[in-house]
Amino acid sequence: MSFLFPSSTITLDAALRDLAQGSPKARAAAAHALGDVEEPTEKRRAVDALLRALDDDRPEVRAEACASLGQLGDASALATLVRRLDDGAAPVRQNAAIALGSLAHPDGFAPLAQALTEGPADLRFQAATSLAEIDPARAYEPVLAALADRDPQVVAAAALSLGAIGNASAIPRLVAE
């Protein structure tokens, strides 16, 4: 929460309280703020609260919780974030994919690879980028295949991801697309 004030028990407690019982707007803001916690003991409390917030009835709260979990980088969130790839709300799915990329845990790769081929366009778009963050060499083939996606935004994300991967053998395919 350092973007507003130094992290402290008082501010952490306020964010945790708002996340648990505030209005939807306050819960989303609290979920966002918890992503900035740095002190290890406070971080554990924040992660636990954010994991609970992934079951919130409001998608804006779930989306912010996903983003903050990715920012905090705690691998204990992995399985819960994977489940959110199937969320009914696009921002939640997208932020879950972004968070999995940020975690860069190998167990996040297979669900994102599946999302890249089977998910809705908003998720395929983000999966193309997140896969390269987890394992660029392993991401090359599925991301290259995404150049044939029917959605132009997914194709664009795949092209950008291939550029980040940096495998020169993708150049002929990129030029052909």
ZIURFEN-V89917 format. One record per run of one state. SS is the DSSP state (H for helix, E for strand, C for the rest). FROM is the first residue (numbers start at 1). TO is the last residue. If there is no record, write none. Layout:
SS:FROM:TO, SS:FROM:TO
This chain:
C:1:8, H:9:21, C:22:23, H:24:34, C:35:39, H:40:53, C:54:58, H:59:72, C:73:74, H:75:86, C:87:89, H:90:103, C:104:106, H:107:118, C:119:120, H:121:134, C:135:135, H:136:148, C:149:151, H:152:165, C:166:167, H:168:176, C:177:177
